[in-house]
Amino acid sequence: MMRDVGRGICLFFLCMAANAQTLDDAVSALAKKISSRLAPAEIARLTTRNLSSLPAADAAKIQPALTRALQRRVRDAKTVDIAVTISENLRGYLLVAEIKREGDVSIEMAEFRAGAPAAAAARPAASVEGRLVWEQEAPMLDLALSGDQMLVLDTAGVWLYSRNAGKWERSAQAPISTNVRDPRGRLQVSGDIVSIDVPGITCKGPANLSSSIHCEEGGRFTAGRNTLSSDGREFFTTADIGGDTLVAELDGRTHIYDAAHTAQGVFDVWGSDFVGVSACGARLVLAATDNDRRSPDSVALYDFSNRATVRVSDPVEFAGPVTALWPAGDGALAVVRNLKSGKYAAYNLALDCSR
């Protein structure tokens, strides 16, 4: 099992480390991505700004090079504004293109390292390690550890386990009904109190389950569905990053909103599960990469700079899909359904920024 959650393999975000390591390579790669976004009758109108430490002489080369690469002859052309930002993150420099159309913004990006040879391998800036915590047959929704006690939320309710001679033994339970297809749930422990949310129901009671928990209608999950609800809106996941809010919406994409909740862009790099974490001196994102519940999944650490993403760790590969991803301490808790055994397993995802 642990071979499935090792330190990952040396893959790089969309192969950019291998194909766009120099500035020239990054410009070429970005031009191709922008071109794929333009309709046959559209032409690009570029603006650039440098928010990085890239020397001005190098930054000045970018707009002319992109203009040449995107040049096309079109009758009755429609102009599309494209704002290119030169940024940097934990791995190096980024070219971020915001393609703007009537209130809708699409984002493309390319990564490079100034002065690096094109074939050089960029080293991930951090690592993510998965440690198996618990495995069971019943569909698991969330898990919380506190010393020698463990609370497990599954589709039958909350179960309390106590560690005895190195083994977990079930000591109490509190039934909660979750009659929802592909259910989700969240439990959080604060002192001696546990709070539980499942679709349409919110509960609270003693963390040691010494007495009955009290449940009522409401909570963070939509009744009869597996979505979260806030201000009349439904979505799967949200995280606040650097003044922006990332929202995994029902269209399967991640949308970016500013503090005034104005749409700033959209991308589809991740699946519907991600969490914001403070690590490596920055606000980063741990994200699952796949929405397909029928195939193996992975989780990696991403930087989010100027409203674009770049992977800064090797992925942690799992033996099945990630069915839940919740914040836990300085990292996260991932629940995975093993495609071979059919069991559900909870993994603690710990971050290491010493690389």
PLY file of the C-alpha trace (Angstrom):
ply
format ascii 1.0
element vertex 355
property float x
property float y
property float z
element edge 354
property int vertex1
property int vertex2
end_header
0.00 0.00 0.00
2.67 2.51 0.95
4.32 2.08 -2.42
1.23 3.84 -3.78
1.82 6.86 -1.57
5.56 7.30 -1.77
7.22 10.59 -2.46
5.95 10.61 -6.01
7.70 10.38 -9.33
9.62 13.11 -11.12
6.88 14.48 -13.33
6.57 18.19 -13.91
3.51 20.36 -14.39
2.21 19.68 -17.90
5.80 18.86 -18.98
6.70 22.54 -18.83
9.92 21.90 -16.98
11.16 19.91 -19.96
9.64 21.95 -22.78
9.65 25.56 -21.59
12.66 26.08 -19.37
14.26 28.99 -21.17
12.55 32.32 -21.79
12.39 31.66 -25.54
10.83 28.25 -24.96
8.28 29.73 -22.56
7.28 32.44 -25.06
6.83 29.81 -27.79
4.79 27.54 -25.51
2.59 30.40 -24.33
1.98 31.60 -27.90
0.73 28.14 -28.88
-1.63 28.04 -25.90
-2.99 31.50 -26.66
-3.46 30.60 -30.33
-5.50 27.56 -29.36
-7.85 29.88 -27.46
-8.41 32.26 -30.39
-11.17 31.75 -32.92
-10.21 31.94 -36.64
-11.49 35.53 -36.89
-9.79 36.76 -33.71
-6.45 38.52 -33.33
-4.54 39.28 -30.14
-3.88 42.72 -28.69
-1.12 42.34 -26.10
-0.08 44.27 -23.04
2.68 43.18 -20.68
3.84 44.02 -17.20
6.77 42.75 -15.15
6.03 41.95 -11.51
9.09 39.76 -11.10
12.83 40.17 -10.58
13.48 39.36 -14.26
15.88 42.00 -15.67
14.18 44.70 -17.72
16.26 43.83 -20.79
14.91 40.27 -20.78
11.35 41.36 -19.97
11.38 43.78 -22.92
11.86 40.88 -25.34
8.63 39.14 -24.41
5.93 41.33 -25.97
7.62 41.65 -29.42
8.29 37.91 -29.50
4.71 37.04 -28.57
3.35 39.58 -31.07
5.36 37.97 -33.89
4.27 34.47 -32.87
0.59 35.44 -32.72
0.53 37.55 -35.86
-2.11 36.53 -38.41
-3.93 38.08 -41.35
-7.67 38.06 -40.87
-10.44 39.94 -42.64
-12.87 41.80 -40.40
-10.82 40.69 -37.42
-12.16 40.85 -33.88
-9.59 42.01 -31.33
-9.12 40.06 -28.11
-7.27 41.77 -25.26
-4.54 39.64 -23.71
-2.71 40.87 -20.61
0.61 39.09 -20.06
2.17 39.27 -16.61
5.75 38.23 -15.85
5.68 36.74 -12.37
7.66 34.31 -10.25
6.99 31.64 -7.69
8.84 28.98 -5.73
10.13 27.27 -8.89
11.13 30.19 -11.08
9.51 32.66 -13.46
6.03 32.54 -14.98
4.42 34.06 -18.04
0.72 34.44 -17.25
-1.69 35.36 -20.03
-5.20 36.60 -19.19
-7.41 36.26 -22.27
-10.35 38.63 -21.81
-13.69 38.39 -23.55
-16.78 40.32 -22.42
-16.38 39.66 -18.71
-14.99 36.15 -19.14
-11.29 35.59 -18.45
-9.27 32.50 -19.41
-5.76 31.96 -18.12
-2.79 30.28 -19.79
0.74 30.15 -18.45
4.26 28.93 -19.13
7.16 28.49 -16.75
10.86 29.21 -17.28
14.11 29.68 -15.43
16.34 32.54 -16.59
19.70 31.33 -17.84
18.84 27.64 -17.45
19.62 25.19 -20.27
16.51 23.88 -21.97
17.16 20.27 -20.98
17.92 20.94 -17.31
15.51 19.39 -14.84
13.82 21.77 -12.42
13.82 20.45 -8.88
10.50 20.56 -7.03
10.54 23.20 -4.31
8.69 21.06 -1.76
7.50 17.53 -1.14
4.27 15.94 0.02
4.30 12.63 1.88
1.24 10.44 2.46
0.98 8.34 5.63
-1.78 5.75 6.00
-3.87 6.46 9.11
-6.92 4.20 8.85
-8.63 1.79 6.44
-12.14 0.34 6.46
-14.85 -1.20 4.29
-17.56 1.44 4.86
-17.39 4.66 2.81
-15.37 7.09 4.94
-16.12 10.82 4.83
-13.68 12.35 7.35
-11.39 11.48 10.25
-9.91 13.34 13.22
-7.06 12.22 15.50
-6.53 13.46 19.05
-3.85 11.61 20.99
-5.03 8.05 21.64
-8.51 8.74 20.33
-9.77 8.76 16.74
-13.14 9.84 15.40
-14.24 8.44 12.05
-17.21 9.79 10.10
-18.72 7.42 7.56
-22.09 6.91 5.94
-23.46 5.21 9.10
-22.44 7.93 11.55
-19.55 8.82 13.86
-17.36 6.15 15.46
-14.94 6.63 18.34
-11.80 4.48 18.47
-9.32 4.27 21.34
-5.75 3.04 21.04
-5.08 -0.06 23.15
-1.70 -1.80 23.02
-0.94 -0.15 19.70
-4.26 -1.13 18.10
-7.40 0.90 17.47
-10.52 -0.49 19.17
-14.04 0.83 18.65
-15.42 2.25 21.91
-18.52 4.31 21.02
-20.75 5.34 18.16
-23.36 7.93 17.20
-25.59 7.02 14.22
-26.27 9.75 11.63
-28.22 9.14 8.43
-26.57 10.17 5.13
-28.91 8.91 2.42
-27.21 10.74 -0.44
-25.53 9.39 -3.54
-21.77 10.05 -3.38
-22.12 11.58 0.11
-19.73 14.04 1.74
-19.23 14.94 5.37
-17.02 16.93 7.70
-16.19 16.54 11.37
-14.19 19.02 13.44
-13.06 18.74 17.04
-12.69 21.84 19.22
-11.68 21.00 22.76
-14.21 18.50 24.11
-16.82 19.22 21.41
-17.21 17.60 18.01
-19.16 19.23 15.18
-20.43 17.11 12.29
-21.90 18.20 8.97
-23.50 15.88 6.41
-25.91 16.83 3.60
-28.78 18.82 5.12
-27.83 18.05 8.75
-25.51 19.61 11.33
-24.73 17.96 14.66
-22.81 18.77 17.84
-21.93 16.83 20.97
-19.15 15.58 23.26
-16.03 14.45 21.40
-15.86 11.25 23.48
-19.48 10.42 22.51
-20.28 9.98 26.21
-23.79 11.28 25.59
-26.06 11.73 22.61
-25.16 14.29 19.96
-27.76 16.86 18.95
-28.65 17.16 15.26
-30.80 19.63 13.36
-31.47 20.65 9.79
-28.95 22.94 8.11
-25.18 23.04 8.04
-22.61 23.59 5.32
-23.78 20.84 2.93
-26.80 21.18 0.67
-29.74 18.99 1.66
-30.00 15.93 -0.57
-26.79 16.78 -2.43
-23.01 16.55 -1.95
-22.33 20.23 -2.54
-21.48 23.01 -0.11
-23.85 25.98 0.21
-23.15 29.62 1.02
-25.15 32.77 0.27
-27.51 30.81 -1.95
-24.67 29.41 -4.08
-23.68 25.76 -4.51
-20.10 24.60 -5.06
-17.77 21.74 -4.19
-14.75 23.40 -2.58
-13.39 26.84 -1.81
-10.10 28.30 -0.55
-8.89 31.84 0.11
-5.49 32.54 -1.46
-3.71 35.91 -1.45
-6.83 38.08 -1.44
-8.60 35.90 -4.02
-11.10 33.11 -3.52
-10.85 29.88 -5.50
-14.14 28.04 -5.99
-14.63 24.57 -7.50
-18.02 25.07 -9.15
-20.59 22.71 -10.60
-19.18 23.06 -14.14
-16.11 21.07 -13.05
-13.74 24.06 -13.23
-12.07 26.27 -10.65
-13.20 29.90 -10.74
-11.22 32.84 -9.36
-12.94 35.74 -7.58
-11.49 38.86 -6.02
-12.50 40.36 -2.65
-15.57 41.97 -4.23
-16.56 38.57 -5.67
-15.90 39.74 -9.20
-14.90 36.95 -11.59
-11.19 37.10 -12.42
-10.60 33.88 -14.35
-11.19 30.17 -14.63
-9.01 27.08 -15.10
-9.38 23.30 -15.10
-6.00 22.05 -13.83
-7.44 20.46 -10.66
-10.33 18.25 -9.72
-13.07 19.41 -7.34
-11.06 18.74 -4.15
-8.42 21.19 -2.91
-7.42 22.96 0.31
-5.44 26.11 1.04
-2.36 25.63 3.24
0.29 27.94 4.67
3.64 26.37 3.81
7.11 27.25 2.54
6.58 30.89 3.53
3.58 31.25 1.23
-0.10 30.48 0.87
-0.28 27.38 -1.33
-2.86 24.81 -2.45
-2.97 21.04 -2.03
-5.13 19.73 -4.84
-6.36 16.46 -6.27
-5.83 16.26 -10.00
-8.75 14.17 -11.28
-12.55 14.28 -11.09
-12.97 10.72 -12.39
-14.09 8.43 -9.55
-13.18 5.38 -11.66
-9.42 5.94 -11.98
-6.41 6.41 -9.67
-5.75 9.92 -8.46
-2.90 11.98 -7.06
-2.45 15.04 -4.85
0.22 17.70 -5.32
1.20 21.08 -3.91
0.61 24.14 -6.11
1.69 27.74 -5.96
-0.89 30.34 -6.98
0.72 33.49 -8.31
-0.96 36.26 -10.31
-4.00 34.05 -10.69
-2.13 31.16 -12.28
-1.06 27.79 -10.90
2.19 25.87 -11.04
2.97 22.58 -9.35
5.81 22.87 -6.81
5.94 19.26 -5.57
5.99 15.81 -7.05
2.53 14.21 -6.87
1.55 11.67 -4.23
0.06 8.81 -6.22
-2.84 6.78 -4.83
-4.39 3.41 -5.69
-7.75 4.95 -6.42
-9.73 8.20 -6.57
-9.55 10.83 -3.84
-13.10 11.02 -2.46
-12.42 13.72 0.17
-9.67 16.24 0.89
-9.90 18.33 4.08
-7.51 20.63 5.96
-5.73 18.90 8.84
-3.09 20.68 10.93
-0.35 22.06 8.65
-1.33 19.69 5.85
-4.44 17.79 4.85
-6.36 14.56 5.21
-7.12 12.62 2.02
-9.70 9.84 1.81
-9.08 7.39 -1.03
-11.15 4.49 -2.36
-8.78 1.68 -3.31
-9.91 0.39 -6.71
-8.54 -3.12 -6.11
-9.71 -3.80 -2.55
-12.76 -1.52 -2.56
-11.76 -0.23 0.89
-11.61 3.39 1.97
-8.33 4.67 3.39
-7.45 7.93 5.16
-3.98 9.42 4.63
-2.29 12.24 6.45
-0.57 14.51 3.91
2.49 16.20 5.44
4.49 18.96 3.71
8.28 19.31 3.65
9.72 22.62 2.45
13.39 21.81 3.13
14.18 20.67 -0.42
0 1
1 2
2 3
3 4
4 5
5 6
6 7
7 8
8 9
9 10
10 11
11 12
12 13
13 14
14 15
15 16
16 17
17 18
18 19
19 20
20 21
21 22
22 23
23 24
24 25
25 26
26 27
27 28
28 29
29 30
30 31
31 32
32 33
33 34
34 35
35 36
36 37
37 38
38 39
39 40
40 41
41 42
42 43
43 44
44 45
45 46
46 47
47 48
48 49
49 50
50 51
51 52
52 53
53 54
54 55
55 56
56 57
57 58
58 59
59 60
60 61
61 62
62 63
63 64
64 65
65 66
66 67
67 68
68 69
69 70
70 71
71 72
72 73
73 74
74 75
75 76
76 77
77 78
78 79
79 80
80 81
81 82
82 83
83 84
84 85
85 86
86 87
87 88
88 89
89 90
90 91
91 92
92 93
93 94
94 95
95 96
96 97
97 98
98 99
99 100
100 101
101 102
102 103
103 104
104 105
105 106
106 107
107 108
108 109
109 110
110 111
111 112
112 113
113 114
114 115
115 116
116 117
117 118
118 119
119 120
120 121
121 122
122 123
123 124
124 125
125 126
126 127
127 128
128 129
129 130
130 131
131 132
132 133
133 134
134 135
135 136
136 137
137 138
138 139
139 140
140 141
141 142
142 143
143 144
144 145
145 146
146 147
147 148
148 149
149 150
150 151
151 152
152 153
153 154
154 155
155 156
156 157
157 158
158 159
159 160
160 161
161 162
162 163
163 164
164 165
165 166
166 167
167 168
168 169
169 170
170 171
171 172
172 173
173 174
174 175
175 176
176 177
177 178
178 179
179 180
180 181
181 182
182 183
183 184
184 185
185 186
186 187
187 188
188 189
189 190
190 191
191 192
192 193
193 194
194 195
195 196
196 197
197 198
198 199
199 200
200 201
201 202
202 203
203 204
204 205
205 206
206 207
207 208
208 209
209 210
210 211
211 212
212 213
213 214
214 215
215 216
216 217
217 218
218 219
219 220
220 221
221 222
222 223
223 224
224 225
225 226
226 227
227 228
228 229
229 230
230 231
231 232
232 233
233 234
234 235
235 236
236 237
237 238
238 239
239 240
240 241
241 242
242 243
243 244
244 245
245 246
246 247
247 248
248 249
249 250
250 251
251 252
252 253
253 254
254 255
255 256
256 257
257 258
258 259
259 260
260 261
261 262
262 263
263 264
264 265
265 266
266 267
267 268
268 269
269 270
270 271
271 272
272 273
273 274
274 275
275 276
276 277
277 278
278 279
279 280
280 281
281 282
282 283
283 284
284 285
285 286
286 287
287 288
288 289
289 290
290 291
291 292
292 293
293 294
294 295
295 296
296 297
297 298
298 299
299 300
300 301
301 302
302 303
303 304
304 305
305 306
306 307
307 308
308 309
309 310
310 311
311 312
312 313
313 314
314 315
315 316
316 317
317 318
318 319
319 320
320 321
321 322
322 323
323 324
324 325
325 326
326 327
327 328
328 329
329 330
330 331
331 332
332 333
333 334
334 335
335 336
336 337
337 338
338 339
339 340
340 341
341 342
342 343
343 344
344 345
345 346
346 347
347 348
348 349
349 350
350 351
351 352
352 353
353 354
